Amino acid sequence: MIFTTKEDIEAPREHVFAAVSDFDRFERQALRRGAEISRLDSQTEPGLGMMWHIAFRFRGKRREIQIELVEYDPPNRMVFESRSPNMDGQMIVDLVALSPHRTRLGLEIELKPTTLAARLLVQSMKLAKGNLNKRFKIRVAEYAKATEESYRSRMA
């Protein structure tokens, strides 16, 4: 199952890349939402090989996932791969400069079930794909708007 969206952001590509690669901020947000996160690497700067172990509750069950940054090409692209006992996945973040102060953010998330239970979960998600896709696009649009606002406030 694949979710994709694109958003145009009124900010330079370098600013948008800095925002989407602010891993400390994303870790703090996940912690506030109740997830448990631990870094599995010892890198101090963003780069290939960064890894996280994340545990959270979803549909009443504890889920665990391991995420690795497998492609890191600033300020153009990042690719993350995830593994869990039931499902693998990939997230691709692409940035394209439309002008010096406008960037297109492309985001693609692919989920690949590896067990029968996960296949059933993905099948139920496919039935609700319209609603899930809409919520996904809204969240990315909100993130794009916040990134624009942070750029404007830096330039003011």
C-alpha positions as CSV (number, residue, x, y, z in Angstrom):
1,M,0.0,0.0,0.0
2,I,1.4,3.4,-1.0
3,F,0.5,6.9,0.2
4,T,1.9,9.9,-1.8
5,T,1.5,13.6,-1.7
6,K,3.2,16.8,-2.8
7,E,3.1,20.2,-1.3
8,D,4.6,23.5,-2.5
9,I,6.3,25.5,0.2
10,E,7.2,29.2,0.1
11,A,10.8,28.7,1.4
12,P,14.2,27.8,-0.1
13,R,15.0,24.1,-0.5
14,E,17.8,24.4,2.0
15,H,15.4,25.6,4.7
16,V,12.9,22.9,3.9
17,F,15.6,20.2,4.0
18,A,16.8,21.5,7.4
19,A,13.2,21.2,8.7
20,V,12.6,17.7,7.3
21,S,16.0,16.5,8.7
22,D,15.5,17.9,12.2
23,F,15.4,14.5,13.7
24,D,15.7,15.7,17.3
25,R,12.4,17.6,16.8
26,F,10.6,14.6,15.4
27,E,11.9,12.5,18.2
28,R,10.5,15.0,20.8
29,Q,7.1,15.1,19.0
30,A,6.9,11.3,19.1
31,L,7.8,11.2,22.7
32,R,5.1,13.7,23.5
33,R,2.6,11.4,21.7
34,G,3.5,8.5,23.9
35,A,6.1,6.6,21.8
36,E,9.3,5.2,23.2
37,I,12.3,6.1,21.0
38,S,15.9,5.0,21.3
39,R,18.7,5.7,18.9
40,L,20.6,2.7,17.7
41,D,23.6,4.6,16.2
42,S,26.1,7.0,17.8
43,Q,26.1,9.7,15.1
44,T,26.0,13.3,16.2
45,E,25.3,14.7,12.7
46,P,22.5,13.6,10.3
47,G,23.7,11.1,7.8
48,L,23.5,7.6,6.4
49,G,23.1,4.8,8.9
50,M,21.1,6.7,11.5
51,M,18.8,4.2,13.2
52,W,15.9,4.4,15.7
53,H,13.9,1.8,17.6
54,I,10.4,3.0,18.2
55,A,7.7,1.4,20.3
56,F,4.1,2.6,20.5
57,R,0.5,1.5,20.9
58,F,-1.7,1.1,17.9
59,R,-5.1,-0.6,17.9
60,G,-4.6,-1.7,21.5
61,K,-1.4,-3.5,20.9
62,R,2.2,-2.6,21.5
63,R,4.1,-2.2,18.2
64,E,7.8,-2.0,17.6
65,I,9.6,-0.8,14.6
66,Q,13.2,-0.1,13.5
67,I,13.8,2.7,11.1
68,E,17.1,3.3,9.2
69,L,18.2,6.3,7.1
70,V,19.4,4.5,3.9
71,E,19.8,7.4,1.5
72,Y,20.8,10.9,2.5
73,D,21.4,13.5,-0.3
74,P,21.1,17.0,1.2
75,P,19.2,19.1,0.1
76,N,17.4,16.8,-2.3
77,R,16.4,13.5,-0.9
78,M,16.1,11.2,2.1
79,V,15.0,7.5,2.1
80,F,14.1,5.6,5.3
81,E,13.5,1.9,5.5
82,S,11.5,0.4,8.4
83,R,11.2,-3.1,9.7
84,S,8.9,-4.7,12.2
85,P,7.9,-8.3,12.9
86,N,4.8,-7.9,10.7
87,M,5.5,-5.2,8.2
88,D,8.3,-3.5,6.3
89,G,8.1,-0.1,4.8
90,Q,9.9,2.7,3.0
91,M,9.5,6.5,3.2
92,I,10.9,8.7,0.5
93,V,11.3,12.5,1.0
94,D,12.1,14.4,-2.2
95,L,12.7,18.2,-2.4
96,V,12.7,20.0,-5.7
97,A,13.5,23.7,-6.0
98,L,10.8,25.4,-8.1
99,S,12.5,28.8,-7.7
100,P,15.0,30.3,-5.3
101,H,12.3,30.7,-2.6
102,R,9.8,27.9,-3.5
103,T,10.2,24.2,-2.9
104,R,8.1,21.2,-3.8
105,L,8.0,18.5,-1.0
106,G,7.2,15.1,-2.3
107,L,6.5,12.4,0.3
108,E,5.8,8.7,-0.4
109,I,5.2,6.0,2.2
110,E,5.0,2.3,1.2
111,L,3.8,-0.4,3.6
112,K,4.7,-4.0,2.8
113,P,3.0,-6.7,5.0
114,T,5.1,-9.7,5.8
115,T,2.5,-11.8,7.8
116,L,-1.1,-12.8,7.3
117,A,-2.2,-10.5,10.2
118,A,-0.4,-7.6,8.6
119,R,-2.0,-8.4,5.2
120,L,-5.4,-8.2,6.9
121,L,-4.5,-4.9,8.5
122,V,-3.4,-3.4,5.1
123,Q,-6.5,-4.8,3.4
124,S,-8.7,-3.0,6.0
125,M,-6.6,0.1,5.4
126,K,-7.2,-0.2,1.6
127,L,-10.9,-0.1,2.3
128,A,-10.5,3.2,4.1
129,K,-7.8,4.5,1.7
130,G,-9.7,7.6,0.7
131,N,-10.1,8.7,4.3
132,L,-6.5,7.8,5.2
133,N,-5.1,9.5,2.1
134,K,-7.1,12.6,2.9
135,R,-5.8,12.7,6.5
136,F,-2.2,12.1,5.3
137,K,-2.4,15.0,2.8
138,I,-3.9,17.3,5.5
139,R,-1.0,16.5,7.9
140,V,1.6,17.1,5.2
141,A,-0.1,20.4,4.2
142,E,-0.1,21.5,7.9
143,Y,3.6,20.6,8.1
144,A,4.3,22.6,4.9
145,K,2.4,25.6,6.3
146,A,4.4,25.5,9.6
147,T,7.7,25.3,7.6
148,E,6.6,28.3,5.6
149,E,5.8,30.2,8.8
150,S,9.1,29.3,10.4
151,Y,10.9,30.6,7.3
152,R,8.9,33.9,7.3
153,S,9.6,34.4,11.0
154,R,13.4,33.9,10.4
155,M,13.4,36.4,7.6
156,A,11.3,39.0,9.4
